[in-house]
């Protein structure tokens, strides 16, 4: 009896140690996703992490690399450096890309819009390099731009060696960093018109008609998914950065290193299910909403409106109420022209009980060109005349 009693006591002691740790693991959701190397789930507006697993592990991102490529394309369009209908010429080097491609021929021209379809839907390596050469002058110069942008976004575990994600030593990222890149790309709502398209055609009215089918099958089979980018190489295995929107809440889910495309889709679907069943967002401010005015020195205009760079929301567990939140607007001082549309000119913070819940850049609503010497001379001596006088 003493031996039995001792064994029971030992079992109870072991159980007391194991059960709390098991419950803690369940609360953190560590068993939500399995059979992948790393994963993360975030809410887009706030960047709040809803789930993560090895999210800072450096791994090859394969064609998810093109999220950064597409981000720089969208930035160039937004800044007026590139137009949707501009014809982009394919170099011999771009046409020589292996892997996924839209089979561009040397000298062939397609519009920016068509090239972006080829990248977003068909994961065209040739289209990615052609766009890189147009924007950066060469692929290496564009890769420098990619790494500079990664640094601007505070991505400490990402380094690019090419625009495509084709295997090369020293080309890596993480689930966390990929989610931040996706968050930034989604500041351009037009992108999901491409990434959310299941199929399209290139060269439609020619005898070289080419059918594009989205490599991300969730855009067809999971309600609300409209992007963003798949990836696969023998080293990276099956990867996916996905985004979906329901009931006003947009989330981003990333997985690296799934053994099959079916498993990749299943694990991402699990994360999306979890987000939409457990959380909700509370919109605070829309994208491009004016919140203040910045004073500009030496500009044709003396001021420019500061607007939100992205939608701002709070995220809570379903059923939880949001307490009173205050907004703190910080506008930079001593700004000198020229100022370009989209330049950061301030910061907005959402604060509750002295704690910063969310911090986001404020940007210039429009360009402010530098004033000429004569305008500055008249301004200095108060010699302006009003229109109509």
GITA-V418142 format. One record per pair of residues at least 24 apart in sequence whose C-alpha atoms are under 8 Angstrom apart, sorted by sequence separation. I is the first residue (numbers start at 1). J is the second residue. D is the distance in whole Angstrom. If there is no record, write none. Layout:
BEGIN
((I/J/D) (I/J/D))
END
This chain:
BEGIN
((87/111/4) (88/112/6) (100/124/5) (101/125/5) (102/126/7) (139/163/7) (216/240/8) (240/264/7) (251/275/7) (286/310/7) (287/311/4) (326/350/6) (327/351/6) (340/364/7) (341/365/6) (342/366/7) (86/111/5) (87/112/7) (100/125/6) (101/126/6) (102/127/7) (239/264/7) (240/265/8) (286/311/5) (287/312/7) (306/331/8) (325/350/6) (326/351/5) (339/364/7) (341/366/4) (85/111/5) (86/112/6) (99/125/7) (101/127/7) (238/264/6) (242/268/7) (285/311/6) (286/312/6) (325/351/6) (326/352/6) (340/366/6) (341/367/5) (84/111/7) (85/112/6) (88/115/8) (98/125/7) (153/180/8) (284/311/8) (285/312/5) (325/352/5) (339/366/8) (340/367/4) (341/368/8) (84/112/5) (85/113/7) (97/125/6) (98/126/8) (153/181/8) (240/268/8) (244/272/8) (283/311/8) (284/312/5) (285/313/7) (324/352/7) (339/367/6) (340/368/6) (83/112/7) (84/113/5) (97/126/5) (196/225/7) (197/226/7) (283/312/6) (284/313/5) (323/352/8) (338/367/7) (339/368/5) (340/369/8) (96/126/7) (196/226/4) (246/276/7) (283/313/4) (284/314/7) (338/368/6) (339/369/7) (94/125/8) (95/126/5) (132/163/7) (150/181/8) (195/226/6) (196/227/5) (249/280/6) (282/313/5) (283/314/6) (337/368/6) (338/369/5) (94/126/5) (195/227/5) (196/228/7) (249/281/6) (281/313/6) (282/314/5) (337/369/6) (338/370/5) (94/127/7) (193/226/8) (195/228/5) (248/281/7) (281/314/6) (282/315/6) (309/342/8) (337/370/5) (129/163/6) (192/226/6) (195/229/7) (281/315/4) (282/316/8) (337/371/8) (94/129/5) (128/163/6) (129/164/7) (192/227/6) (280/315/6) (281/316/6) (94/130/5) (128/164/6) (192/228/7) (279/315/7) (280/316/6) (90/127/8) (279/316/6) (280/317/6) (292/329/8) (294/331/6) (297/334/7) (299/336/7) (125/163/8) (279/317/4) (280/318/6) (291/329/8) (293/331/8) (294/332/7) (295/333/7) (296/334/7) (297/335/6) (298/336/6) (299/337/5) (91/130/7) (125/164/5) (278/317/6) (279/318/5) (292/331/7) (294/333/7) (295/334/8) (296/335/5) (297/336/5) (298/337/6) (299/338/7) (306/345/7) (90/130/5) (278/318/6) (295/335/7) (296/336/5) (297/337/6) (306/346/7) (308/348/8) (89/130/7) (277/318/8) (294/335/8) (296/337/6) (88/130/7) (88/131/7) (70/116/8) (88/134/7) (182/228/8) (218/265/7) (222/269/8) (70/119/8) (70/120/8) (310/360/8) (294/345/7) (309/360/7) (308/360/8) (309/361/6) (66/119/7) (82/135/8) (308/361/7) (309/362/6) (308/362/5) (309/363/6) (307/362/5) (308/363/6) (306/362/6) (307/363/5) (66/123/8) (306/363/5) (307/364/6) (73/131/8) (306/364/5) (307/365/6) (69/128/7) (76/135/8) (182/241/8) (305/364/6) (306/365/6) (63/123/7) (304/364/6) (305/365/6) (304/365/7) (305/366/8) (66/128/7) (73/135/8) (179/241/7) (304/366/7) (69/132/8) (178/241/7) (304/368/7) (167/233/7) (99/166/8) (166/233/8) (301/368/6) (167/235/8) (300/368/6) (301/369/8) (183/252/8) (299/368/6) (300/369/6) (182/252/7) (299/369/6) (300/370/6) (299/370/4) (300/371/4) (298/370/6) (299/371/5) (300/372/8) (121/194/7) (179/252/6) (298/371/6) (72/146/7) (120/194/6) (121/195/6) (179/253/7) (120/195/5) (179/254/7) (300/375/8) (121/197/7) (178/254/7) (69/146/7) (117/194/6) (121/198/7) (288/365/7) (68/146/7) (116/194/7) (117/195/8) (121/199/7) (298/376/7) (175/254/6) (175/255/7) (175/256/7) (117/200/8) (118/202/8) (114/202/7) (122/212/6) (121/212/6) (122/213/6) (121/213/6) (122/214/6) (123/215/7) (121/214/4) (122/215/6) (69/163/6) (118/212/7) (120/214/8) (121/215/7) (65/160/8) (69/164/8) (121/216/8) (66/163/6) (65/163/7) (66/164/6) (58/157/6) (65/164/6) (66/165/7) (58/158/7) (65/165/5) (56/157/7) (63/164/6) (64/165/7) (62/164/7) (63/165/5) (62/165/4) (63/166/7) (61/165/7) (62/166/6) (60/165/8) (62/167/7) (60/167/8) (102/210/8) (120/228/8) (120/229/7) (61/171/8) (71/181/8) (60/171/6) (61/172/6) (74/185/8) (60/172/5) (61/173/6) (59/172/5) (60/173/6) (61/174/8) (68/181/6) (71/184/7) (58/172/6) (59/173/6) (64/178/8) (67/181/7) (71/185/5) (74/188/7) (58/173/5) (59/174/6) (67/182/7) (70/185/7) (57/173/8) (58/174/5) (57/174/6) (68/185/8) (74/191/8) (56/174/5) (57/175/8) (67/185/7) (55/174/6) (56/175/7) (55/175/5) (56/176/6) (54/175/8) (55/176/5) (56/177/8) (187/309/7) (187/310/6) (47/180/8) (40/175/6) (38/174/8) (39/175/6) (40/176/6) (47/183/8) (38/175/6) (39/176/8) (42/179/7) (41/179/8) (45/183/8) (40/179/7) (44/183/6) (67/228/8) (67/229/7) (66/229/7) (64/229/5) (63/229/7) (64/230/6) (63/230/6) (64/231/5) (63/231/4) (62/231/5) (63/232/7) (61/231/7) (62/232/5) (62/233/6) (62/236/6) (60/235/7) (61/236/6) (64/239/7) (60/236/5) (64/240/7) (59/236/7) (62/239/8) (64/241/7) (61/239/7) (61/256/7) (59/256/8) (44/249/8) (45/250/7) (43/249/7) (44/250/6) (43/250/6) (44/251/5) (43/251/4) (44/252/6) (42/251/6) (43/252/6) (41/251/7) (42/252/5) (41/252/6) (42/253/7) (41/253/4) (40/253/6) (41/254/7) (39/253/7) (40/254/5) (39/254/5) (40/255/7) (39/255/4) (38/255/6) (39/256/6) (37/255/8) (38/256/5) (36/255/7) (37/256/6) (38/257/7) (36/256/6) (37/257/5) (51/271/8) (36/257/5) (37/258/7) (36/258/5) (35/258/6) (36/259/7) (35/259/7) (50/275/7) (35/263/8) (36/264/8) (41/271/7) (41/272/8) (34/267/7) (33/267/6) (41/275/8) (33/270/7) (32/270/7) (33/271/7) (32/271/7) (79/341/7) (79/342/8) (45/310/7) (45/311/6) (46/312/7) (45/312/5) (46/313/6) (48/315/8) (45/313/6) (46/314/7) (45/314/8) (46/315/7) (43/315/8) (46/358/6))
END
